[in-house]
Amino acid sequence: YPEGYDIRGLDISHYQTSIQWEKLRNASIQNDPIRFIFIKATEGTTLLDDNFNDNFYQARQNDFIRGAYHFFVPDADPTAQARFFLHQVHLEPGDLPPVLDVEKSGSLSPDELQKRVLTWLRIVERRYGVKPILYTSHKFREKYLSTPEFDAYPYWIAHYYVSKLAYKGPWAFWQHTDCGTVDGIKGHVDCNIFNGTLKQLTSLTLQDEAEDGAAQQ
């Protein structure tokens, strides 16, 4: 658990099975409350996480700042992936921006992957009027997504078991372990920190006008 940060969060999916939300609501990490939860929503063009709808609802009901992420399948049509995500996920004011999780390059060259990732990001940005969050590891970003276009998107970096990041650029979230433990969740869970204050985290969330603008499109 890196020192110097106190805005903590989790990311969850069906792998966490049944969550005891009342316990999780009162859980802490290093004596800090859990403020935000990213929830797996979709993958590719057809897969909806089995627990997404319940997890997404419960996160809001239990006063967490919530977000939803799409797992990118590089060889699948990025436009179809974006539309599938937007069909299944309905973010509201107070939610974090949509998230794209990019971990694999498939059969694509770096240039092809970059174009497909940008296609997804731009479609979803038009829908919500905010820059989506880009999740990927330090090494994967350096190899595939290090061109300037991606610097415009808030970066959620995956880099485990280190006390300090080797990455020198700006970042918003850091997934620092995949084997955290918290009350209310059986087994391990990914733990994250936000690089800022609670006020800054709240200011990152969708505002009323963003949702109004999206509804008009």
MOWOKA-V23728 format. One record per residue. PSI is psi in radians with two decimals (NA if undefined). OMEGA is omega as a letter, one per 20 degrees, with the letter a starting at -180 (none if undefined). D_FIRST is the distance of its C-alpha to the first C-alpha in whole Angstrom. Layout:
# MOWOKA-V23728
psi: <PSI & PSI>
omega: <OMEGA & OMEGA>
d_first: <D_FIRST & D_FIRST>
This chain:
# MOWOKA-V23728
psi: <1.91 & 2.52 & 2.74 & 0.10 & 2.50 & 0.04 & 1.78 & 2.66 & 3.09 & 2.87 & 2.41 & 2.83 & -2.92 & -0.30 & -0.41 & -0.01 & -2.30 & 2.09 & 2.37 & 1.64 & -0.57 & -0.65 & -0.74 & -0.64 & -0.56 & 0.13 & 2.86 & 2.82 & 2.10 & 0.67 & 0.12 & 2.43 & 2.73 & 2.11 & -0.60 & 2.69 & 2.16 & 2.40 & 2.26 & 2.27 & -1.09 & 2.88 & 2.29 & -2.41 & -0.03 & -0.25 & 2.05 & 2.20 & 2.34 & -0.59 & 0.10 & -0.94 & -0.71 & -0.79 & -0.72 & -0.74 & -0.84 & -0.60 & -0.77 & -0.75 & -0.48 & 0.35 & 0.45 & 2.59 & 2.12 & 2.73 & 2.87 & 2.45 & 2.66 & 2.27 & 2.06 & 2.25 & 1.90 & -0.59 & 0.00 & 2.69 & 2.07 & -0.56 & -0.77 & -0.65 & -0.76 & -0.76 & -0.66 & -0.80 & -0.83 & -0.52 & -0.63 & -0.42 & 2.21 & 1.60 & 2.63 & 2.85 & 2.39 & -0.25 & 2.70 & 2.75 & 2.72 & 2.67 & 2.39 & 2.13 & 1.95 & 1.99 & -0.26 & 2.58 & -0.24 & -2.36 & 0.19 & 2.61 & 2.85 & -0.72 & -0.74 & -0.74 & -0.76 & -0.76 & -0.71 & -0.72 & -0.77 & -0.60 & -0.85 & -0.86 & -0.74 & -0.64 & -0.80 & -0.60 & -0.72 & -0.63 & -0.77 & -0.22 & 0.32 & 2.72 & 2.17 & 2.77 & 2.40 & 2.09 & 2.24 & 2.88 & 2.84 & -0.88 & -0.69 & -0.72 & -0.80 & -0.62 & -0.66 & -0.51 & 0.70 & 0.08 & 2.75 & -0.49 & -0.56 & -0.19 & -0.29 & -0.25 & 2.35 & 2.34 & 2.20 & 1.89 & 2.35 & 2.03 & 1.86 & 2.69 & 0.55 & 2.61 & -0.38 & 2.62 & 2.43 & -0.44 & 2.30 & -0.19 & 3.11 & 2.54 & 2.68 & -0.75 & 2.64 & 2.00 & 1.82 & -0.19 & 2.64 & 0.21 & 0.69 & 2.82 & 2.39 & 2.68 & 2.38 & -0.23 & 2.17 & 2.41 & -2.81 & 2.74 & 2.61 & 2.34 & 2.54 & 2.79 & 2.67 & 2.39 & 1.24 & -2.89 & 2.95 & -0.64 & -0.69 & -0.62 & -0.78 & -0.65 & -0.33 & -0.35 & 2.85 & 2.41 & 2.92 & -0.72 & -0.51 & -0.73 & -0.67 & -0.75 & -0.66 & -0.65 & -0.41 & -0.22 & NA>
omega: <a & r & r & a & r & r & a & r & a & r & a & r & r & r & r & r & a & a & r & a & r & r & a & a & a & a & r & r & a & r & r & r & r & a & a & r & r & a & r & r & a & r & r & a & a & a & r & r & a & a & a & a & r & r & a & r & a & r & r & a & a & r & r & r & a & r & a & a & r & r & a & r & a & a & r & a & a & r & r & r & r & a & r & r & a & r & a & a & r & a & a & r & a & r & r & r & r & a & r & a & a & a & a & r & a & r & a & r & r & a & r & r & r & a & a & r & r & r & r & a & a & r & a & r & r & a & a & r & r & r & r & r & r & r & r & r & r & a & a & r & a & a & a & a & a & r & a & a & a & r & a & a & r & a & r & a & r & r & a & r & r & a & r & a & r & a & a & a & r & r & a & a & r & r & a & r & r & a & r & r & r & r & r & r & r & r & a & r & r & r & a & r & r & a & a & a & r & r & r & r & r & a & r & a & r & r & a & a & r & r & r & r & r & a & a & a & none>
d_first: <0 & 4 & 6 & 10 & 9 & 10 & 12 & 10 & 12 & 13 & 15 & 18 & 21 & 24 & 22 & 20 & 24 & 25 & 22 & 23 & 23 & 24 & 21 & 18 & 20 & 19 & 16 & 13 & 9 & 8 & 12 & 12 & 14 & 14 & 16 & 16 & 17 & 18 & 21 & 23 & 26 & 28 & 29 & 32 & 35 & 35 & 32 & 31 & 28 & 29 & 27 & 27 & 30 & 28 & 25 & 26 & 28 & 26 & 23 & 26 & 27 & 24 & 24 & 21 & 21 & 21 & 22 & 24 & 23 & 26 & 25 & 28 & 30 & 32 & 35 & 36 & 37 & 35 & 37 & 38 & 34 & 34 & 36 & 35 & 32 & 34 & 36 & 33 & 31 & 32 & 30 & 31 & 30 & 27 & 25 & 23 & 25 & 25 & 23 & 24 & 22 & 24 & 23 & 26 & 29 & 32 & 35 & 35 & 35 & 33 & 35 & 36 & 32 & 32 & 35 & 34 & 30 & 32 & 35 & 32 & 30 & 34 & 35 & 32 & 32 & 36 & 35 & 33 & 34 & 30 & 28 & 26 & 22 & 22 & 19 & 19 & 17 & 18 & 20 & 22 & 23 & 24 & 26 & 28 & 27 & 27 & 30 & 30 & 31 & 27 & 26 & 28 & 25 & 22 & 19 & 16 & 15 & 13 & 12 & 10 & 8 & 8 & 7 & 10 & 12 & 16 & 17 & 19 & 21 & 20 & 17 & 17 & 14 & 11 & 10 & 7 & 8 & 11 & 11 & 9 & 11 & 13 & 16 & 19 & 18 & 19 & 17 & 14 & 13 & 11 & 9 & 9 & 9 & 13 & 14 & 16 & 17 & 18 & 22 & 21 & 19 & 23 & 25 & 23 & 25 & 28 & 31 & 34 & 36 & 34 & 35 & 39 & 39 & 38 & 40 & 43 & 42>
